[in-house]
Every structure is written in structure tokens, then in C-alpha cells.
Amino acid sequence: MVGERTWQVSGGERFAVSEPVRELRVELIDGSVNVVGTPGDTARVEVGAVEGPPLTARHRGGSLSLRYDDLRWPGPLLRPPGAHRRSARITVSVPSATRVALRSERAEVFVSGIAGRTTVSGVAGGSTLVGLSGPAHVRTVSGGVEAQNLGGALHFGSVSGDLTLVEGGARVRAESVSGDMIIDVATVAAEAADIRLSTVSGEVAIQLPDPVDARVEASTTSGSLASAFEELRLRDGGWRAGPGPRPGRVVGTLGTGSGRLRATTVTGAMALLRRPGGPDPAAPRTSATPHPGKDL
């Protein structure tokens, strides 16, 4: 095909792609992939140790991919024997505006400095996102996600993987079955605030800047609940027989209420905290103790 370039990569190789790269796709079983956005217009690839057959690198129509040609996603039933033992370590620098799509089973993922859309799909490997200004979409089964200094929207989904977001933006949507969520929001613009968190048995801690403009609704069905914002009304969920925490719910408006924060958990603990640097808050009001077991 005209304009297509394909070659095999068996490890210990470095090469540059002189043609424009607007999209990057990487598919691995195990190992690691590190993607770095740069101000230049050239993509550079470094492939370290490769266990198993070589990877296929392909550039076509502005899209650069590194993958195994004989693997089909999703599911292991479509894979050749021994595919689970394949591993590779890859570092790719691309123009910051590049769209990035990464898929793996157990590989560790690192992405930084990307302004285009970033999509990560994994099973058990952890993911680290730093300094992304474009939207990020992460889906994982049990792998944890750590993110810092995100300017774009973050969409997260997991079965048991945890989410830790530090210096996040004002648009976060996260869902999990049993994963914990620690969300630190650096700034909330009135016109953009949209934070929605949901988990069944995971614990949730949300740290908001002060002042902040948002309508707030946070609840736990049977876990403990704490709020450091006096403006919010704290409501117990009603009488409950026996020892243990009582369910609770906080609702109310912070600032102008232009944005929205909604967080729910069924059996996990919930805490709404103030970011350091704001006015000294009053002691948090609680419907029960203890607080969620993780600090920001």
C-alpha cells in the first residue's frame, strides 16, 4: 500500500519516524509503555527488552502502531499458545497533539505531556497519567490509576482498580465496583465543574478548592460520612439497629452553585475535604466514625 511502512522490532532498537504522526496505538501483553508528548513534530521510538516474537511497527496515514500481528483483542481465546508470556518495554516520544490509544493486559502504562485524546484499556497493569491537557479515558479491571495535573476531562472505569487524582481538573467521571477513589481538584471553573463519582464498596475522598462553585450531593448507604464544608447540610440516613456507622447524605450549594458534584457509595466511607491553602475550616461534621482510611 502506498504510504505504508512496516518493519519488525525485536528489542534493543531506537528509530525515528520522519513522517507526520497524529495517532499512536500500542498493544502489549506485559512489560511497560512510556509515552511522552514533545513540542517537536517527529516521533521517536525506543524498544528495550522483548520477550517472545518481535513486535510489528507500522506507519500509515499519520498513524503509528506497535503490536503483535497474530493477536486479536479482546480475550485470550483468540490468541496463540504462549501469548501470555510475551513482554516488551517501549518508550515513544510523539508530538503533544497526538491521539494516544494504549491497550494491555499487565503492562505498566505511563503517559505525560499529551494534549490530544488519551485512551487506556487494561486488565491488571497500573497506569500513570501526568500533565495531560486533553481528555483521558481509562478502563481497567484491577489495575490502579494514578493521575496528576490533568487539564482535560477524566473518564475512569474499573472493577476493583483504585483511582488517585492529584491536582485534577473540573471534569471527572469515575465508576467502580470495589475500587477506592481519592480525588483532589485543583481549580473548579464555574462554567465547567462536572464531577460524578460512583462506587459500590469502595471508599471515596474528595478534596475541593475553597472557594468553589458547585451544587453538591454526596451519600453513602451504610458507610461513614464526613464533610468539612459548613455550607452543606448533613443528613443522617435514619435509624439503624445495632452498632456500626449510620448512613448519611450531604446536600447543598457552594458558592454560586454553577457546577455540579455528585458522589455515591453503597458500603464505603465518604469524605468531603478542603484543599490546603483556603480558609481554616471548622472541624468536620460527621454522621459516624471512622473517616475513610486514606489520606490525600
C-alpha positions in Angstrom: 0.0 0.0 0.0 1.3 3.4 -1.0 2.4 5.5 2.0 2.6 2.5 4.4 5.8 1.5 6.1 6.1 -1.8 8.1 9.0 -3.3 10.0 9.8 -5.8 12.7 11.1 -4.8 16.1 12.9 -7.4 18.2 14.3 -5.3 21.0 17.3 -3.1 21.7 16.3 -0.7 18.9 15.9 3.0 18.5 14.4 4.7 15.5 12.7 8.0 14.4 9.7 8.3 12.2 10.2 11.2 9.9 6.6 11.2 8.5 3.9 13.0 10.4 2.4 11.2 13.4 -1.1 12.2 14.5 -2.1 9.0 16.2 -0.3 6.4 18.3 -1.5 2.9 19.0 0.3 0.3 21.2 -0.9 -3.1 22.2 1.1 -5.3 24.7 0.6 -8.3 26.9 3.2 -7.5 29.6 6.1 -5.1 30.2 5.7 -1.3 30.0 4.9 1.5 27.6 6.0 5.1 28.3 4.5 7.8 26.0 5.9 11.4 26.2 4.5 14.4 24.4 7.1 16.7 22.9 7.0 20.1 21.2 8.6 18.7 18.1 6.9 17.1 15.0 8.9 13.8 14.9 8.1 10.6 16.7 10.9 8.6 18.3 10.7 5.0 19.5 13.0 3.1 21.8 12.3 -0.6 22.3 14.1 -2.3 25.2 13.9 -6.0 26.2 11.4 -8.0 24.2 10.4 -11.5 25.3 8.7 -13.6 22.7 8.2 -12.8 19.0 9.1 -9.3 17.6 6.6 -6.5 17.5 5.3 -5.1 14.3 5.7 -1.4 13.8 3.5 0.2 11.2 3.1 3.8 10.0 0.2 4.5 7.7 -1.7 7.7 7.1 -0.4 9.5 10.1 -1.0 6.6 12.4 1.9 4.8 14.1 1.2 1.4 15.8 3.3 -1.2 17.7 1.6 -4.5 18.2 1.7 -8.3 17.6 0.0 -9.1 14.3 -1.1 -12.5 15.4 -3.1 -11.2 18.5 -6.7 -10.3 18.4 -8.5 -8.2 21.0 -10.3 -8.8 23.2 -10.0 -12.1 25.0 -7.3 -14.8 25.3 -9.3 -17.4 23.3 -8.2 -15.9 20.0 -4.5 -15.9 20.9 -1.8 -18.4 20.0 -0.3 -20.7 22.7 2.2 -19.0 25.0 1.0 -15.5 24.2 0.6 -14.7 27.9 4.4 -14.8 28.3 5.1 -12.1 25.8 6.6 -8.9 27.2 8.2 -5.7 25.8 9.4 -2.4 27.2 8.7 0.6 24.9 9.3 4.3 25.1 7.7 6.6 22.5 8.0 10.4 22.2 5.4 12.0 19.9 4.1 15.5 19.1 2.0 16.6 22.1 -1.2 16.9 19.9 -1.1 13.2 19.1 -4.0 11.0 19.9 -2.9 8.1 22.0 -4.6 4.7 22.4 -2.9 2.0 24.6 -4.1 -1.5 25.3 -2.5 -4.2 27.5 -3.2 -7.0 29.9 -0.5 -6.5 32.6 1.9 -3.8 31.2 2.6 -0.7 33.2 1.5 2.4 31.4 3.0 5.9 31.7 1.7 8.9 29.7 2.8 12.5 30.1 2.5 15.8 28.2 -0.2 14.8 25.7 -2.7 17.4 24.5 -4.7 15.0 22.3 -7.2 12.4 23.5 -5.6 9.6 25.6 -7.3 6.2 25.8 -6.0 3.4 28.1 -7.6 -0.1 28.3 -6.0 -2.6 30.6 -6.7 -5.6 32.8 -4.2 -5.7 35.7 -1.4 -3.3 34.9 -1.2 0.1 36.6 -1.5 3.4 34.7 0.2 6.8 35.5 -1.0 10.0 33.8 0.9 13.3 34.3 0.4 16.7 32.7 -2.3 15.8 30.2 -4.2 18.8 28.8 -6.5 16.7 26.5 -9.3 14.3 27.6 -8.3 11.0 29.1 -10.4 7.8 29.1 -9.2 4.8 31.3 -10.8 1.4 31.6 -9.3 -1.3 33.8 -10.3 -4.4 35.7 -7.9 -4.5 38.7 -5.1 -2.1 37.7 -4.8 1.1 39.7 -4.7 4.6 38.1 -2.6 7.5 39.4 -3.0 10.9 37.7 -1.6 14.3 38.4 -2.1 17.8 36.9 -4.8 17.0 34.4 -6.3 19.9 32.5 -8.8 17.9 30.4 -11.7 15.7 31.4 -11.0 12.3 33.0 -13.3 9.3 32.5 -12.4 6.3 34.6 -14.0 2.9 35.0 -12.8 -0.2 36.9 -13.9 -3.3 38.7 -11.5 -3.2 41.6 -8.8 -0.8 40.5 -8.3 2.3 42.6 -8.2 5.9 41.3 -5.9 8.6 42.8 -6.1 12.0 41.2 -3.9 14.9 42.4 -4.4 18.5 41.0 -7.2 17.4 38.8 -9.4 19.5 36.5 -13.1 20.2 37.0 -14.5 17.4 34.8 -14.2 13.9 36.3 -16.4 10.9 35.9 -15.4 7.7 37.7 -17.2 4.4 38.3 -16.0 1.3 40.1 -17.4 -1.7 41.9 -14.9 -2.0 44.7 -12.1 0.4 43.9 -11.3 3.4 46.2 -11.3 6.9 44.8 -9.1 9.8 46.1 -9.9 13.0 44.1 -8.0 16.3 44.6 -9.5 19.1 42.4 -7.1 22.0 41.9 -9.5 24.5 40.4 -13.1 24.4 39.5 -14.2 26.9 36.9 -17.9 27.8 37.4 -18.8 27.0 33.8 -17.0 23.7 33.7 -17.4 21.9 37.0 -18.9 18.4 36.5 -17.7 15.8 38.9 -19.5 12.5 39.2 -18.2 9.6 41.2 -19.9 6.2 41.9 -18.7 3.0 43.6 -20.4 0.1 45.4 -18.0 -0.8 48.2 -15.0 1.5 47.6 -14.2 4.5 49.8 -14.3 8.0 48.4 -12.4 11.1 49.5 -12.9 14.4 47.6 -10.7 17.4 48.2 -12.1 20.7 46.8 -10.6 24.2 46.4 -12.0 27.0 48.5 -13.9 28.9 47.3 -15.7 26.6 44.9 -18.9 27.0 42.9 -20.9 23.7 42.8 -24.1 22.1 43.8 -23.2 19.1 45.9 -24.9 15.8 46.6 -22.8 13.1 48.3 -24.1 10.0 50.0 -23.3 6.6 51.5 -25.9 4.0 52.2 -24.2 2.2 55.1 -20.7 3.8 55.4 -19.5 6.7 57.5 -19.7 10.2 56.1 -17.7 13.4 56.9 -17.9 17.0 55.5 -15.5 19.9 56.1 -18.0 22.4 54.4 -20.3 24.1 56.9 -22.5 25.3 54.0 -23.6 21.8 53.3 -26.5 20.2 55.2 -25.5 16.9 56.8 -28.4 14.4 57.0 -28.4 11.0 58.7 -30.0 8.3 56.7 -32.3 7.3 59.6 -32.4 4.9 62.5 -30.4 1.7 62.2 -30.4 -1.2 64.7 -27.1 -2.4 66.2 -23.6 -1.0 66.3 -21.7 0.5 63.5 -21.8 3.6 61.3 -25.1 5.2 60.3 -25.7 6.1 56.7 -25.6 9.7 55.7 -26.0 12.3 52.9 -24.8 15.8 52.4 -26.5 18.3 50.0 -26.2 22.0 49.4 -24.7 24.7 47.4 -21.1 26.0 47.5 -20.5 29.5 46.1 -22.8 30.3 43.1 -23.6 26.6 42.6 -22.8 26.8 38.9 -21.1 23.5 38.7 -22.1 20.0 39.9 -20.6 17.4 42.3 -22.3 14.1 42.8 -20.7 11.2 44.6 -22.2 8.0 45.9 -21.0 4.8 47.6 -23.1 2.0 49.0 -21.0 0.5 51.8 -17.8 2.6 51.6 -16.9 5.6 53.7 -17.2 9.1 52.2 -15.4 12.4 53.0 -15.5 15.9 51.6 -12.4 17.9 52.4 -11.0 21.4 51.8 -7.8 21.8 49.8 -4.9 23.3 51.9 -4.4 27.0 51.4 -8.0 28.0 51.8 -9.6 29.5 55.0 -9.2 27.5 58.1 -12.2 25.1 58.1 -14.2 24.3 61.2 -13.9 20.8 62.5 -15.6 18.3 60.1 -19.1 17.3 61.0 -19.7 13.6 60.8 -22.6 11.2 60.9 -20.3 8.5 62.1 -16.7 7.5 62.5 -14.2 6.5 61.3 -13.3 8.6 58.3 -12.1 7.0 55.1 -8.9 5.2 55.7 -6.8 7.1 53.1 -5.2 10.5 53.2 -4.8 12.9 50.4 
